[in-house]
Amino acid sequence: MKSCIKNEAIRRAKKEVPNYRNKLTGEIPEFKSNQPISINNQNWDTRSKNGKWYIGFTSSLGKCYLPVVESSEAIKYFHYFEKKQGKDENRQFRGTIQLFRKGREWYIAIPFEISSEIKNPEYKAETNIGVDLGLRHIAVVSEPVSGRRKFFSGKKVGYIRRHFRSLRKVLGKNKALRAIKAAGKKERRCIKDYNRKLAKEIVGFACEFQYPVIKMEKLSDIRKECKTVKHADRTIHSWAFYQLQEYIKEKAQKHGIPVVMVEAKYTSQRCFICGHIEKGNRNGSKFTCKSCGYKSHADLNASRNIAASTVLAV
């Protein structure tokens, strides 16, 4: 066999071993001698000649083209594999084929994908969950329709940062370089662990609703808030917000929950009730709309605005 076919067999065997390995006995499955021959999409193609379809694939004799029996399935789907204008435009529809034998006859199994229109799709009302990331509170999660919300304080984060910063300061005076490096690694592990647990709680909150969609703001403006917070809170300025967002996406994917990134512009200055935007609406952790008089926690108001936002981040 050609090397491309041998390599495909090796890749498939490597993939199957960990999937079927018996964890109790450590036994590796045995492959039968009549396994189908797998040929990836780069090493097979089709052609039409004198009104007949042929499928070609790499073999020890070179490229072999064999006539296709024109069954109803072949007539319906085979034209998707034809080359157009000398270019293989339909390669995206094709996958790895398998050549196998049943009795005296040979068959080729061809997986492929085509798009089709969905008829009468069932409408599902989405539940928007807003996640506001910040410094006073690492995260504020809310669902505006029900009014449910959850606050995650930044106090523990501030403690972690201050502890390791003072530890590095002491170690630096003693010129303990190895200990400084070890402290840095431990701090990163603490950050990673905290962010994983926080992401789990946020996704858990979303799972309490039907058809939830998590909305988060892009991170470009979060760190600018550091200028407006008191000095004690600046210890969390270097917190791994991006890592937290990635963990939220990762855990949301496991539950089949879509995550949407929206523009952060004016989410802190806009009134969730009337939509009025003014710089002086927010004063620390308090939000007071000068137009309609609506009062709320500033981060909660921002979280609700994120949930209601339709402006996607680019």
DAPEGI-V376649 format. One record per residue. RES is the residue in three letters. PSI is psi in whole degrees, 0 to 359 (* if undefined). Layout:
RES,PSI + RES,PSI
This chain:
MET,154 + LYS,155 + SER,326 + CYS,324 + ILE,320 + LYS,315 + ASN,323 + GLU,321 + ALA,320 + ILE,316 + ARG,318 + ARG,322 + ALA,316 + LYS,324 + LYS,324 + GLU,327 + VAL,307 + PRO,334 + ASN,325 + TYR,7 + ARG,132 + ASN,113 + LYS,337 + LEU,316 + THR,344 + GLY,15 + GLU,142 + ILE,134 + PRO,150 + GLU,138 + PHE,135 + LYS,155 + SER,340 + ASN,36 + GLN,144 + PRO,153 + ILE,124 + SER,134 + ILE,118 + ASN,170 + ASN,346 + GLN,347 + ASN,21 + TRP,151 + ASP,182 + THR,160 + ARG,158 + SER,132 + LYS,126 + ASN,41 + GLY,9 + LYS,147 + TRP,142 + TYR,145 + ILE,132 + GLY,143 + PHE,160 + THR,135 + SER,183 + SER,341 + LEU,5 + GLY,209 + LYS,120 + CYS,131 + TYR,123 + LEU,142 + PRO,146 + VAL,132 + VAL,122 + GLU,77 + SER,175 + SER,324 + GLU,320 + ALA,318 + ILE,324 + LYS,322 + TYR,341 + PHE,334 + HIS,342 + TYR,337 + PHE,353 + GLU,145 + LYS,146 + LYS,130 + GLN,38 + GLY,2 + LYS,143 + ASP,78 + GLU,342 + ASN,19 + ARG,329 + GLN,341 + PHE,347 + ARG,150 + GLY,203 + THR,125 + ILE,161 + GLN,126 + LEU,123 + PHE,166 + ARG,136 + LYS,108 + GLY,238 + ARG,356 + GLU,147 + TRP,142 + TYR,156 + ILE,123 + ALA,124 + ILE,108 + PRO,141 + PHE,164 + GLU,138 + ILE,152 + SER,148 + SER,155 + GLU,135 + ILE,124 + LYS,131 + ASN,60 + PRO,142 + GLU,124 + TYR,132 + LYS,120 + ALA,121 + GLU,149 + THR,114 + ASN,127 + ILE,118 + GLY,135 + VAL,112 + ASP,121 + LEU,137 + GLY,200 + LEU,314 + ARG,315 + HIS,126 + ILE,321 + ALA,142 + VAL,121 + VAL,136 + SER,155 + GLU,105 + PRO,325 + VAL,311 + SER,340 + GLY,2 + ARG,144 + ARG,166 + LYS,131 + PHE,140 + PHE,108 + SER,153 + GLY,8 + LYS,316 + LYS,321 + VAL,316 + GLY,321 + TYR,316 + ILE,314 + ARG,315 + ARG,321 + HIS,310 + PHE,332 + ARG,317 + SER,325 + LEU,317 + ARG,327 + LYS,315 + VAL,315 + LEU,327 + GLY,322 + LYS,327 + ASN,1 + LYS,39 + ALA,82 + LEU,319 + ARG,319 + ALA,324 + ILE,317 + LYS,318 + ALA,322 + ALA,322 + GLY,318 + LYS,320 + LYS,321 + GLU,317 + ARG,324 + ARG,321 + CYS,317 + ILE,314 + LYS,315 + ASP,316 + TYR,316 + ASN,323 + ARG,315 + LYS,320 + LEU,317 + ALA,321 + LYS,319 + GLU,321 + ILE,314 + VAL,325 + GLY,322 + PHE,316 + ALA,325 + CYS,346 + GLU,354 + PHE,161 + GLN,135 + TYR,56 + PRO,149 + VAL,120 + ILE,128 + LYS,131 + MET,153 + GLU,151 + LYS,155 + LEU,0 + SER,332 + ASP,354 + ILE,313 + ARG,343 + LYS,338 + GLU,343 + CYS,330 + LYS,338 + THR,353 + VAL,159 + LYS,162 + HIS,322 + ALA,330 + ASP,349 + ARG,351 + THR,338 + ILE,11 + HIS,329 + SER,18 + TRP,149 + ALA,77 + PHE,319 + TYR,317 + GLN,319 + LEU,316 + GLN,321 + GLU,322 + TYR,324 + ILE,315 + LYS,317 + GLU,314 + LYS,327 + ALA,323 + GLN,323 + LYS,332 + HIS,4 + GLY,27 + ILE,121 + PRO,147 + VAL,128 + VAL,134 + MET,130 + VAL,164 + GLU,137 + ALA,355 + LYS,126 + TYR,7 + THR,332 + SER,340 + GLN,347 + ARG,137 + CYS,128 + PHE,331 + ILE,306 + CYS,348 + GLY,4 + HIS,134 + ILE,124 + GLU,140 + LYS,322 + GLY,5 + ASN,329 + ARG,132 + ASN,96 + GLY,238 + SER,3 + LYS,138 + PHE,125 + THR,117 + CYS,126 + LYS,355 + SER,307 + CYS,352 + GLY,7 + TYR,132 + LYS,141 + SER,169 + HIS,134 + ALA,317 + ASP,327 + LEU,318 + ASN,318 + ALA,319 + SER,320 + ARG,322 + ASN,322 + ILE,318 + ALA,323 + ALA,351 + SER,140 + THR,2 + VAL,105 + LEU,145 + ALA,145 + VAL,*
